[in-house]
Amino acid sequence: MMSNLLHPGLILILGGLLLPFFRGIWRSLWSLSIPLLALIAVWMIDNESRLSVHFLDYDLQLLVADRLSRLFATVFSIMAFAGVLYCYRQARTVELSAAMLYAGSAIAVVYAGDLLTLFIFWELMALGSMFIIWSAGTMASWQASRRYIMIHLLGGVILMTGITFYVLETGSLAFTEMQADRLSTWFILIGFLVNVGAPPLSAWIADAYPEASFSGMVFLSAFTTKTAVYVLLRGFPGTDLLIYLGLFMIFYGIIYALLENDMRRILAYSIVNQVGFMVCGIGIGSEMALNGAASHAFTHIIYKALLLMSAGSVLYMTGKRKCTDLGGLFQSMPLTAICGIIGALAISSFPLTSGFISKSMITQATVDYHLLYPWLLLQAASAGVFLHAGIKFPWYVFFQKDSGLRPDDPPLNMRLAMILFAFLCLFLGVAPAWLYQLLPYPVEYVPYTAAHVLTQLQLLLFSGLAFFILLPLMQRTLTISLDFDWFYRRFFPLLFTLIEAIWLRLVRLSLGVYAGIRQVVFTGLGFIYQSPLISQSAARVSLAVIWVVLFLAGYLVFYLIEN
């Protein structure tokens, strides 16, 4: 079919590569139209479409479509359009181009039917996201982008190692459901978990994302972690380990977000927290849980982008990102505040918002499978989410003390992007059937029952009351929280400096020894050359013999040491 040739991911990648050739109004039209064209292409592809190319002895499946890939490709295309709308008038061309490359690579991953194709676009995502961080143009963003790419290159090496072993073991590149029961699939699983932000490498999200530009973090929040969620859904559903990793991520994100002073780092830790819900659902592995993880990925992309658009608007208009420097902005930025509050309610799973109709499916799956402790922890986590993202972010940024700042709401394009996603947060919460019909498995779940609604409202009211009671203990200070990233931000640089100093000392010592030996040898040769009894040719032979003897002596020493 002709529609198969219109690969949505390749449309965005090509559009991003061609973007630098456009200027002015043409750049704006091009950047806005390409994501829409990709979205149209997603829906032109039916759920049985295939597109493959032959490479060496393998058929690479560039496009394998089904309900799950369509769901993720749809939300990725919507995110690409809204993200471009948010920043096309303000962002640098390199950031827009990298964002389109990034989004296109993410879509290409969800359509990849083999591991090699997946790996190629997986690494293109890393490059695109690195350039988004770097394009902020600050020293902090440059340093963060270097740390970011090192983590993702590590993940890429682990993933490629697993793929290589897997092909040697099975003779197949097909990306299908796997079991973590052998070395190859363990490597593949670990490679995926690096991108999902699983422990112990969760800190790269809060380390790198906040250093991007006001708009760059909006793109970054959407693709890397959710693409990792997709491949876990596809490759490792029902892996018990994921339940416990997901629960760890949930509480890790909550605790560090509560400690944070930087509004963008609060929301970065919140990404880890929310992805933890998805990972936990994948680990449960039932149709209800997998539908919940997939739908929560969809809704999370939208409400998290809305929150970051709100925070980005504050940063763009004030130049400030610390909670201690902000407050009272609702007076002059009412639209930004309203959109931020809608995003905060959605992430907190408030009834009639998108987060409620997706996250509750994961909680219901724990009930269906009689998983008491995960259910209790997920309920507690729902209260924690409301504490750090539902209340803390809007309270400290838009209310609390009056900071004296009076910025206006951001430019029109930024306001339109926020309004679009605020509408989607409310629309999906009121009409969940529009999302449920896209999910990979049939949905019989009814979110709006008395038990579901009352339970969630009780949790939210309790956590809201706790926040204001404990408010004096939650006053922010000018600090930064380090966790595992302390190792690669502080410890490893110090270790490398120490190793470098020791190495330089050894090199200087070796050069000194070499110079001494050389002096002795050539002093002896001087007597030979000056002797009238020995010809110049004999001297050359003697020199060659001496070097051969030295070489053999060195070889003998190494041989004795080895044995």
Residue pairs with C-beta under 8 A, 6 or more apart in sequence:
1 46
1 49
3 41
3 44
3 45
3 46
3 49
4 45
4 49
4 50
4 51
4 63
5 51
6 41
6 44
6 45
7 41
7 51
7 62
7 63
7 108
7 111
8 38
8 39
8 41
8 42
8 45
8 73
8 77
8 104
8 107
8 111
9 38
9 73
9 104
9 105
9 106
9 107
9 108
9 109
9 111
9 121
10 104
10 108
11 34
11 37
11 38
11 41
11 104
12 34
12 35
12 38
12 77
12 80
12 100
12 101
12 103
12 104
12 107
13 100
13 101
13 104
13 105
13 108
13 124
14 104
15 30
15 31
15 34
15 37
15 38
15 100
15 104
16 34
16 96
16 97
16 98
16 99
16 100
16 101
16 104
16 128
17 97
17 101
18 30
19 27
19 30
19 31
19 93
19 96
19 97
19 100
20 93
20 94
20 97
22 30
22 31
27 88
27 93
27 96
28 88
28 89
31 84
31 88
31 96
31 100
32 81
32 84
32 85
32 88
34 80
34 100
35 77
35 78
35 80
35 81
35 84
35 100
35 103
36 77
36 81
38 77
38 80
38 103
38 104
38 107
39 74
39 77
39 78
39 81
42 70
42 73
42 74
42 77
42 107
43 70
43 74
45 63
45 65
45 70
46 65
47 65
47 66
47 67
47 70
48 65
48 66
49 63
49 64
49 65
50 61
50 63
50 64
50 65
50 113
51 61
51 62
51 63
52 59
52 60
52 61
52 62
52 63
52 113
53 59
53 60
53 62
54 60
55 116
58 114
58 116
58 173
59 114
60 114
60 116
60 117
60 173
61 112
61 113
61 114
61 117
61 174
61 175
62 108
62 111
62 112
62 113
62 117
63 111
63 113
64 111
64 112
64 113
65 111
66 440
67 438
67 439
67 440
68 110
68 230
68 233
68 234
68 294
68 440
69 110
69 111
70 438
71 294
71 298
71 438
71 439
71 440
72 107
72 110
72 226
72 227
72 230
72 294
72 297
72 298
73 107
73 110
73 111
74 438
75 226
75 297
75 298
75 301
75 302
76 103
76 106
76 107
76 110
76 222
76 223
76 226
76 301
77 103
77 107
78 302
78 424
79 103
79 219
79 222
79 223
79 301
79 302
79 305
80 99
80 100
80 103
80 104
82 305
82 417
82 420
82 421
83 99
83 103
83 215
83 218
83 219
83 222
83 305
83 417
84 96
84 99
84 100
85 413
85 416
85 417
85 420
86 215
86 218
86 309
86 312
86 413
86 414
86 417
86 418
87 95
87 96
87 213
87 214
87 215
87 218
87 413
87 414
88 96
88 413
89 411
89 413
90 214
90 215
90 316
90 411
90 414
91 99
91 213
91 215
91 216
92 135
92 137
92 213
94 131
94 135
95 131
95 132
95 135
95 213
95 215
95 216
98 128
98 129
98 131
98 132
98 135
99 128
99 132
99 216
99 219
101 124
101 127
101 128
101 131
102 125
102 128
102 129
102 132
102 219
102 223
103 128
103 219
103 222
103 223
105 121
105 122
105 124
105 125
105 128
105 223
106 121
106 125
106 222
106 223
106 224
106 226
106 227
108 117
108 121
108 124
109 118
109 121
109 122
109 125
109 227
109 230
109 231
110 227
110 230
112 118
112 121
112 175
113 174
113 175
114 173
114 174
114 175
115 163
115 166
115 167
115 173
115 174
115 175
115 188
116 163
116 173
118 175
118 231
119 156
119 159
119 160
119 163
122 156
122 159
122 195
122 227
123 156
125 223
125 224
125 227
126 149
126 152
126 153
126 156
126 224
127 149
129 148
129 152
129 219
129 220
129 223
129 224
130 145
130 148
130 149
130 152
131 145
132 212
132 213
132 216
132 219
132 220
133 141
133 144
133 145
133 148
133 208
133 209
133 211
133 212
133 216
133 220
134 141
134 142
134 145
135 141
135 212
135 213
135 216
136 211
136 212
136 213
136 216
137 213
138 211
140 211
141 211
141 212
141 213
143 211
144 207
144 208
144 211
145 208
145 211
147 204
147 207
147 208
147 485
147 488
147 489
148 204
148 207
148 208
150 488
151 194
151 201
151 204
151 488
152 194
152 195
152 204
154 194
155 190
155 191
155 194
155 195
155 201
156 191
158 187
158 190
158 191
158 194
159 187
159 188
159 190
159 191
159 192
159 194
160 191
161 187
161 191
162 183
162 184
162 185
162 186
162 187
162 188
162 189
162 190
162 191
163 173
163 184
163 188
164 184
165 183
165 184
165 187
166 184
166 185
166 188
167 173
168 184
169 182
169 184
175 231
175 234
175 235
176 235
177 234
177 235
177 236
177 237
178 185
178 188
178 189
178 235
178 236
179 185
179 236
179 239
180 186
180 189
180 236
180 239
180 241
188 235
189 235
189 236
189 239
192 228
192 231
192 232
192 235
192 236
193 228
193 232
193 245
194 201
195 224
195 225
195 227
195 228
196 225
196 228
196 229
196 232
196 275
196 279
197 204
197 205
197 225
197 228
197 249
197 271
197 272
197 275
198 245
198 248
198 249
198 279
199 245
199 248
199 249
199 252
199 484
200 484
201 484
202 249
202 252
202 253
202 272
202 483
202 484
203 482
203 483
203 484
203 485
204 485
205 225
205 268
205 269
205 271
205 272
206 256
206 265
206 268
206 269
206 272
206 485
207 485
207 489
208 220
209 217
209 220
209 221
209 264
209 268
209 271
210 217
210 262
210 264
210 265
210 268
210 321
212 220
214 312
214 313
214 315
214 316
215 312
217 264
217 267
217 268
217 308
217 311
217 312
218 305
218 308
218 309
218 312
221 267
221 271
221 301
221 304
221 305
221 308
222 301
222 304
222 305
225 271
225 275
226 275
226 297
226 300
226 301
228 275
229 275
229 278
229 279
229 282
229 293
229 297
230 297
232 242
232 279
232 282
233 282
233 290
233 293
233 294
233 440
236 242
236 282
237 282
237 285
237 290
238 282
238 283
238 284
238 285
239 282
239 283
239 285
240 283
241 283
242 279
242 280
242 282
242 283
243 280
243 283
243 284
243 371
243 374
244 283
245 276
245 279
245 283
246 276
246 277
246 278
246 279
246 280
246 281
246 282
246 283
247 276
247 280
247 374
247 377
247 378
247 381
248 276
249 272
249 273
249 275
249 276
249 279
250 273
250 276
250 277
250 280
250 377
250 378
250 381
250 384
251 273
251 276
251 377
251 381
251 384
252 269
252 272
252 273
252 276
252 483
253 269
253 270
253 271
253 272
253 273
253 274
253 276
254 269
254 273
254 381
254 384
254 385
254 387
254 388
256 269
256 272
256 481
256 483
257 265
257 266
257 267
257 269
257 270
257 273
257 388
257 389
257 392
258 384
258 387
258 388
258 392
258 474
259 481
260 266
260 269
260 476
260 481
261 322
261 323
261 324
261 476
261 477
261 478
261 479
261 480
262 321
262 322
262 323
262 480
263 311
263 314
263 321
263 322
263 323
263 326
263 393
263 396
263 397
264 308
264 311
264 315
264 321
265 480
265 481
266 323
266 388
266 389
266 392
266 393
267 304
267 307
267 308
267 311
267 389
267 393
269 388
270 304
270 307
270 347
270 385
270 388
270 389
271 304
273 381
273 384
273 385
273 388
273 389
274 296
274 300
274 304
274 347
274 385
275 300
276 381
277 293
277 296
277 359
277 362
277 378
277 381
278 293
278 296
278 297
278 300
278 362
279 293
280 362
280 374
280 378
281 289
281 290
281 292
281 293
281 296
281 361
281 362
281 365
282 289
282 290
282 293
283 289
284 362
284 365
284 366
284 369
284 371
284 374
286 365
286 368
286 369
287 441
287 442
288 361
288 364
288 365
288 368
288 445
289 361
289 362
289 365
289 369
290 440
290 441
291 361
291 436
291 439
291 440
291 441
291 443
291 445
292 358
292 359
292 360
292 361
292 362
292 363
292 364
292 365
293 362
294 439
294 440
295 357
295 358
295 361
295 435
295 436
295 439
296 355
296 358
296 359
296 361
296 362
298 358
298 435
298 438
299 346
299 354
299 355
299 357
299 358
299 425
299 428
299 435
300 347
300 355
300 358
302 346
302 354
302 421
302 424
302 425
302 428
303 343
303 346
303 347
303 353
303 354
303 355
303 421
303 425
304 343
304 347
305 421
306 339
306 340
306 342
306 343
306 346
306 418
306 421
306 422
306 425
307 340
307 343
307 344
307 347
307 389
307 393
309 339
309 414
309 417
309 418
309 421
310 336
310 337
310 339
310 340
310 343
310 418
311 321
311 340
311 393
311 397
312 414
313 333
313 336
313 409
313 410
313 414
313 418
314 320
314 321
314 326
314 329
314 333
314 336
314 397
314 407
315 321
316 410
316 414
317 333
317 407
317 408
317 409
317 410
318 326
318 329
318 405
318 407
320 326
320 405
322 476
322 478
323 396
323 397
323 476
324 476
324 477
324 478
325 403
326 396
326 397
326 403
326 405
327 396
327 397
327 398
327 399
327 400
327 401
327 402
327 403
328 398
328 399
328 400
328 401
328 402
328 403
328 404
328 405
329 336
329 337
329 397
329 398
329 403
329 405
329 407
330 337
330 398
330 399
331 402
331 406
332 405
332 406
332 407
332 408
332 409
333 398
333 407
333 408
333 409
333 410
334 409
335 409
335 415
335 418
335 419
336 398
336 409
336 410
336 415
336 418
337 394
337 398
338 422
339 418
339 419
339 421
339 422
340 393
340 394
340 397
340 398
341 394
341 398
342 353
342 422
342 425
342 426
343 421
343 422
343 425
344 389
344 390
344 391
344 393
344 394
345 353
345 355
345 390
345 425
346 353
346 354
346 355
346 356
346 425
346 429
347 355
347 385
347 389
347 390
348 355
348 382
348 385
348 386
348 389
348 390
348 460
349 355
349 356
349 359
349 360
349 382
349 385
349 456
349 460
350 356
350 390
350 456
350 460
351 429
351 448
351 453
351 456
351 457
352 426
352 429
352 430
353 425
353 426
353 428
353 429
354 424
354 425
354 426
354 427
354 428
354 429
354 435
355 425
355 429
356 429
356 447
356 456
357 428
357 429
357 432
357 435
357 436
357 447
358 435
359 382
360 447
360 452
360 456
361 445
361 447
362 378
363 375
363 378
363 379
363 382
364 445
364 452
366 374
366 375
366 378
367 375
379 455
379 459
382 456
382 459
382 460
382 463
383 459
383 460
383 462
383 463
383 466
384 463
386 459
386 460
386 463
386 464
386 467
387 463
387 466
387 467
390 460
390 463
390 464
391 463
391 464
391 467
392 467
392 474
395 467
396 476
409 415
427 434
428 434
428 435
432 447
436 443
436 445
437 443
467 474
482 489
482 490
521 546
525 539
525 542
525 543
525 546
528 534
528 539
528 542
529 536
529 539
534 542
